Amino acid sequence: MRTVHLVVVLALALGVMTSETWAQDAAPAPAPAERQIQVTILGMSCPFCAYGVEQKLKKLKGVKELEVVLETGLATLTLEEGVDVSNEMLRKTVKEAGFEVAKIVRNFESEYPEFSSKRG
């Protein structure tokens, strides 16, 4: 560790590195954003409703994490890297739980061109 500090001090003294460069080099690289889909669900009125939707959605292939918030009607699916789920599959799964999808938004470009993130 002392060697690293000595090298940095020498580099700063010689003008090879500026304090801004050191700060950039020392900062960890940002992690890539996780692939998430947010589904707005209509009709959930109780904790059991949210639980039922959660049980159905978490069975979809590639779902790494899932959060269903009853108060907002929002389900957030965090997917495994490289995985996507079509809007059709999301709507079908929510319908099987007894509810309706109002909106679907991805934080990544979908592999399903007909289900662009700009559409609902």
PyMOL commands that set and color helices and strands:
alter all, ss='L'
color gray80, all
select helices_A, chain A and resi 2-14+19-26+47-57+87-96+113-115
alter helices_A, ss='H'
color red, helices_A
select strands_A, chain A and resi 36-42+63-69+74-79+100-106
alter strands_A, ss='S'
color yellow, strands_A
deselect
rebuild
show_as cartoon
